Amino acid sequence: MSERWSLSGKQVLITGATSGIGLAAAQELAARGAHVALVARDPDRGAAAAERIRTAGERLQVSVMHADLSSLASVQALAQEVLDRCERLELLVNNAGAMLSRRELTAEGIERTWATNHLAPHLLTSLLLERLRACAPARIITTASDAHRGRSIPFEDLGAERSYRLGGFARYGETKLANILFTRELARRLEGSGIGAYCFHPGVVASGFNRNNGPLMRALMAALRPFSRSPQEGAQTLVWLAAAQSEELQSGGYYVDCSLREPSAAARSATDAQRLWELSEQQIRQALAPAGAG
Ligand SMILES: NC(=O)c1ccc[n+]([C@@H]2O[C@H](COP(=O)([O-])OP(=O)(O)OC[C@H]3O[C@@H](n4cnc5c(N)ncnc54)[C@H](OP(=O)(O)O)[C@@H]3O)[C@@H](O)[C@H]2O)c1
């Protein structure tokens, strides 16, 4: 019979924990006894989030690490810091995400939404996999979205040079589709390892999401607020996936409101999941190759 899973004493790493769903989830995971390491790109926001969690109980275990997840070099440095500072890692939560109304390239030459929402989770997970494996049973949870519906991965235009439209919404949906395909392929690769991979849609949540895109988008988000969930409600499925017994969960699954749901047909394609994995590895290798190499 398998050992009962409990969050108590588990080491968690959670990205995007300075606000919204990530902060609410980090608070709840710490309250349930997990040791929570928050990832923040801004040191002040990271310190404020940690302080907010500590005010709920001085014995709550929380620490902060820093990374700009739109930079693969920064993700690489974060992974090294985790390996140096955390002997154990049982739960990785890839939650950080953003939508950008205008197409931008990062210093590494990658479209920024794709780099932040998809390549960062892919690389961070890959670099931490051996530590998770050594600490199994372990879990990887990625925050996806129902915004993936109606989208497909532009395999011939991964940088979205031709397809960036709808004020960044189409691109955002592609990255969330990539989160689901990533989870599916990760689960396949991890079969029998004792590591489960899950993703979920949090609902429409009144968070900091889409407030970076100017006054019009801020006004739209404010108008949606009465119809939106609180960050705590948005974090419920994440916390449930983190706390449930393994037998209740299906690795590779897409969850909504604490239930397994069928994502779109595009998100169920095993061929696309494998193709995306290989292309993502290639993109990461090229971006991180020393200048002049290859
Ligand atoms: N809100 C919704 O309705 C909704 C619906 C479906 C899915 N989601 C998903 O839920 C997740 C969390 O979003 P949220 O709604 O909680 O929004 P949020 O309040 O804006 O939180 C986003 C988090 O991601 C962090 N982040 C963004 N870009 C980053 C970068 N380059 N490097 C490091 N951290 C970065 C933000 O850090 P800063 O504090 O530094 O900005 C913040 O902590 C996202 O993956 C989003 O796609 C949200």
The ligand as an ORCA input file, in Angstrom:
! r2SCAN-3c Opt
* xyz 0 1
  N      -6.414     35.814    -13.308
  C      -7.064     34.979    -14.109
  O      -8.256     35.171    -14.410
  C      -6.371     33.764    -14.657
  C      -7.135     32.842    -15.400
  C      -6.501     31.703    -15.920
  C      -5.147     31.496    -15.662
  N      -4.434     32.405    -14.946
  C      -3.010     32.139    -14.715
  O      -2.738     32.220    -13.325
  C      -1.348     32.466    -13.127
  C      -1.178     33.511    -12.049
  O      -1.743     34.734    -12.495
  P      -2.591     35.706    -11.555
  O      -3.959     35.754    -12.107
  O      -2.389     35.373    -10.140
  O      -1.920     37.112    -11.966
  P      -0.970     38.105    -11.146
  O      -1.621     38.548     -9.896
  O      -0.572     39.136    -12.169
  O       0.287     37.198    -10.773
  C       1.247     36.855    -11.737
  C       2.508     36.481    -11.016
  O       3.509     36.119    -11.988
  C       4.683     36.881    -11.737
  N       5.435     37.124    -12.967
  C       4.973     37.604    -14.150
  N       5.995     37.743    -15.008
  C       7.120     37.345    -14.363
  C       8.490     37.275    -14.709
  N       8.944     37.649    -15.907
  N       9.363     36.815    -13.783
  C       8.945     36.448    -12.557
  N       7.670     36.501    -12.160
  C       6.769     36.957    -13.060
  C       4.171     38.181    -11.149
  O       5.227     38.863    -10.501
  P       5.206     40.487    -10.250
  O       4.539     40.662     -8.927
  O       6.646     40.839    -10.253
  O       4.429     41.086    -11.388
  C       3.096     37.644    -10.211
  O       3.668     37.131     -9.042
  C      -0.782     32.858    -14.489
  O      -0.065     31.764    -15.020
  C      -2.024     33.120    -15.333
  O      -1.795     32.836    -16.690
  C      -5.005     33.538    -14.445
*
